[in-house]
Amino acid sequence: MKIMTQTEVIHRIESLTVRRLNLYIRQGWVAPATTSAEQRFSEIDVARLQFIEHLRMDMAINDAAVPVVLSLVDQIHGLRHQLKSIGQAIEQQDHGVRKAIVDAIRDATGANTQG
């Protein structure tokens, strides 16, 4: 995983300024690792910054709405991770248990009902 400095991040994301980057950090929208010398940004931090810039610049999302959107995206990513873990746990079960789980999910979601 590549780690970047603030200068590298600013050069990589054309629309991002040092002032806005520092604002995003103060707001807690991105949390780079900090060494005694400088902040260090992971690829995930950079992707998040690109997403924030896309929200603000391309989609005209205001500063008040950005944390709401980020929270929703974070929740979606968390749920996807949980679903992946559940799927892996189910795959490790024997056929009968897997079938029972699939049937229970179908019943719970109404997948067996027609109409």
LOTOR-685077 format. One line per field, with one value per residue: residue number from 1; residue in three letters; x, y, z of N, C-alpha, C in turn. Coordinates in steps of 0.1 Angstrom, whole numbers, plus 2048, in hexadecimal, padded with zeros to 3 digits. Atoms other than C-alpha are relative to their C-alpha. Example, Ala and Ser with C-alpha at 12.3 -4.5 7.8 and 13.67 -1.06 7.14 Angstrom:
! residues 2
n [1_2];
res [ALA_SER];
n_x [809_7F7];
n_y [7F4_7F5];
n_z [800_800];
ca_x [87B_889];
ca_y [7D3_7F5];
ca_z [84E_847];
c_x [809_7F8];
c_y [80C_80B];
c_z [800_808];
This chain:
! residues 115
n [1_2_3_4_5_6_7_8_9_10_11_12_13_14_15_16_17_18_19_20_21_22_23_24_25_26_27_28_29_30_31_32_33_34_35_36_37_38_39_40_41_42_43_44_45_46_47_48_49_50_51_52_53_54_55_56_57_58_59_60_61_62_63_64_65_66_67_68_69_70_71_72_73_74_75_76_77_78_79_80_81_82_83_84_85_86_87_88_89_90_91_92_93_94_95_96_97_98_99_100_101_102_103_104_105_106_107_108_109_110_111_112_113_114_115];
res [MET_LYS_ILE_MET_THR_GLN_THR_GLU_VAL_ILE_HIS_ARG_ILE_GLU_SER_LEU_THR_VAL_ARG_ARG_LEU_ASN_LEU_TYR_ILE_ARG_GLN_GLY_TRP_VAL_ALA_PRO_ALA_THR_THR_SER_ALA_GLU_GLN_ARG_PHE_SER_GLU_ILE_ASP_VAL_ALA_ARG_LEU_GLN_PHE_ILE_GLU_HIS_LEU_ARG_MET_ASP_MET_ALA_ILE_ASN_ASP_ALA_ALA_VAL_PRO_VAL_VAL_LEU_SER_LEU_VAL_ASP_GLN_ILE_HIS_GLY_LEU_ARG_HIS_GLN_LEU_LYS_SER_ILE_GLY_GLN_ALA_ILE_GLU_GLN_GLN_ASP_HIS_GLY_VAL_ARG_LYS_ALA_ILE_VAL_ASP_ALA_ILE_ARG_ASP_ALA_THR_GLY_ALA_ASN_THR_GLN_GLY];
n_x [809_7F8_803_7FD_7FF_80A_7FD_803_80E_804_7FC_808_80E_7FF_809_7FE_7F6_7FB_80A_80B_7FC_7FF_80E_805_7FA_806_80E_800_804_7F5_7F7_7F3_7F6_7F7_7F3_7FB_7FD_80A_80C_7FE_80D_800_808_80E_802_800_80D_80A_7FE_806_80E_804_7FF_80B_80D_800_7FE_808_80E_805_804_7FB_7F8_809_805_7F5_7FF_80C_7FD_7F4_805_807_7F7_7F9_809_801_7F4_800_80A_7FB_7F6_807_806_7F5_7FD_80B_800_7F5_804_80A_7F9_7F9_809_803_80B_80D_801_801_80E_809_7FE_806_80E_804_7FF_80B_80C_800_801_80C_7FB_808_80E_802_80A];
n_y [7F4_7F4_7F5_7F3_7F4_7F6_7FA_80A_800_7F4_802_80B_7FC_7F3_7F6_7FF_7F7_803_7FA_809_80C_7FE_7FF_80E_806_7FA_804_80F_807_809_801_805_804_7F5_803_7F4_7F7_7FC_809_80A_803_80D_800_7FF_7F2_7F9_803_7F9_7F2_7FE_801_7F3_7F5_803_7FC_7F1_7F9_805_803_7F4_803_7F5_805_806_80D_809_80A_809_809_808_80A_80A_808_808_80A_80A_807_808_80B_809_809_809_80A_809_809_80A_809_809_809_809_809_80A_80A_80C_7FD_7FF_7F4_7F5_800_7FB_7F2_7FB_801_7F6_7F3_7FF_7FE_7F3_7F5_801_805_80B_7FB_7FC_7F5];
n_z [800_802_7F6_807_7F8_803_80D_80A_801_807_80E_806_801_805_7FA_7F2_7FB_7F2_7F6_7FF_7FB_7F1_7FB_800_7F5_7F3_7FF_7FD_80C_803_7F4_803_7F6_7FE_7FB_7FA_80B_809_801_80A_805_806_80C_7FC_7FE_80D_807_7F8_803_80D_7FF_7FA_80A_80A_7FA_7FF_80C_80B_7FC_7F9_7F2_7F7_7F5_7F6_805_802_7F6_801_80C_7FC_7F6_808_808_7F6_7FB_80B_801_7F4_802_80A_7FA_7F7_809_806_7F5_7FE_80B_7FF_7F5_806_80A_7F9_7FA_809_80A_7F9_7F8_80A_806_7F6_7FF_80C_7FF_7F5_806_809_7F8_7F9_80A_808_80D_805_803_80E_802];
ca_x [800_80E_811_811_81B_804_816_812_7ED_7E8_7FA_7E5_7C3_7C3_7A6_7B2_7C4_7D8_7BE_7A2_7B6_7BD_798_78F_7A7_79A_776_781_777_799_7B2_7D5_7F0_806_82B_840_849_82A_808_808_7EB_7E3_7D2_7B1_7B6_7BD_79E_789_797_78F_76C_768_774_75C_73F_748_753_740_720_71E_71A_71E_735_717_70D_72F_732_70F_719_73B_729_711_72D_740_722_71E_742_73E_71F_730_74D_735_722_742_74B_729_72B_74D_740_723_739_74C_72D_722_708_6EA_6F2_6F8_6D6_6C5_6D4_6CA_6A7_6A4_6B0_697_67B_686_688_669_67D_666_646_638_627];
ca_y [800_821_83D_861_882_8A0_8AF_88E_88E_8B2_8AA_88B_89B_8BA_8CC_8C7_8E3_8E2_8F8_8E0_8C2_8D0_8D8_8B4_8A8_8C0_8B5_890_888_878_86D_869_858_872_86F_888_898_897_888_868_85F_83B_832_82F_853_85F_84D_85C_87F_87A_870_88F_8A5_893_899_8BE_8C8_8B1_8AA_8CC_8BC_8D7_8D3_8CC_8AE_89F_88E_87F_870_864_853_842_836_82A_817_806_7FC_7EE_7DA_7CC_7C0_7B0_79F_792_783_773_765_756_747_738_72A_717_704_6E2_6E1_6DB_6F9_70F_704_70B_72E_735_729_73F_75D_757_754_773_788_77B_76C_74E_763_768_787];
ca_z [800_7F5_810_804_813_813_7F5_7E1_7E9_7DE_7BD_7B8_7BE_7A8_7B8_7DB_7ED_80D_81E_815_81D_840_844_83B_855_870_868_86C_848_843_85E_851_865_875_87B_88E_86D_858_850_83C_825_81B_7FA_80C_819_7F6_7E8_804_7FC_7D7_7E0_7F6_7DA_7C2_7DA_7DF_7BC_7A4_7B8_7CA_7EC_807_825_83C_827_822_844_83F_81D_82B_849_831_81B_83A_846_823_823_847_83D_81E_833_84C_82F_820_842_846_823_82A_84B_838_81D_838_844_837_81B_833_848_829_81A_83B_83C_818_81E_83E_82A_80F_829_83B_81B_80B_7EE_7EC_7E9_7C6_7BA];
c_x [809_7FC_805_801_7F4_802_7FD_7F1_7FA_803_7F7_7F2_800_7F8_802_80B_804_7F6_7F4_804_801_7F2_7FA_805_7FA_7F2_7FF_7FB_80A_80A_80D_808_809_80D_804_803_7F5_7F4_803_7F3_801_7F8_7F2_7FD_7FE_7F3_7F5_800_7FB_7F1_7FA_800_7F5_7F2_7FF_800_7F6_7F1_7FB_7FA_806_807_7F7_7FC_80B_802_7F4_803_80C_7FB_7F8_809_808_7F8_7FE_80C_801_7F7_805_80B_7F9_7F9_80A_804_7F6_800_80C_7FD_7F6_806_808_7F7_7FD_7F3_7F2_7FE_7FF_7F2_7F6_801_7FA_7F1_7FA_801_7F5_7F3_800_7FE_7F4_803_7F7_7F2_7FF_7F7_807];
c_y [80C_80B_80D_80B_80A_806_7F6_7FF_80C_7FF_7F6_804_80F_80B_802_80A_7FD_805_7F6_7F3_801_801_7F2_7F8_805_7FB_7F1_7F8_7F6_801_7FA_7FC_80C_7FC_80D_80B_805_7F6_7F6_7FA_7F2_801_801_80F_808_7FD_807_80F_802_7FF_80D_80B_7FE_805_810_807_7FB_7FF_80C_7FD_80A_7F9_7FA_7F2_7F5_7F5_7F6_7F6_7F7_7F5_7F5_7F6_7F6_7F4_7F5_7F7_7F6_7F4_7F6_7F7_7F5_7F5_7F6_7F6_7F6_7F6_7F6_7F6_7F6_7F6_7F4_7F5_7F5_804_802_80D_80C_801_806_810_807_800_80B_80E_803_802_80E_80C_7FF_7FB_7F5_804_804_80C_80D];
c_z [800_80B_7F9_80A_7FC_7F2_7F5_7FE_7F9_7F1_7F9_7FE_7FC_807_80E_804_80E_80A_801_806_810_806_801_80C_80D_802_803_7F4_7FB_80C_7FC_80C_802_807_807_7F6_7F8_800_7F4_7FB_7F9_7F3_803_804_7F4_7F9_807_7FC_7F2_800_806_7F6_7F5_805_800_7F2_7F5_803_808_80D_809_80C_80B_7FD_7FF_80B_800_7F5_804_80B_7F9_7F9_80A_805_7F5_800_80C_7FE_7F5_806_809_7F7_7FA_80B_803_7F5_801_80B_7FB_7F7_807_806_7F6_7F8_807_807_7F6_7FA_80A_801_7F4_800_80A_7FA_7F7_807_806_7F6_7F7_7F2_7FA_7FD_7F1_800_7FF];
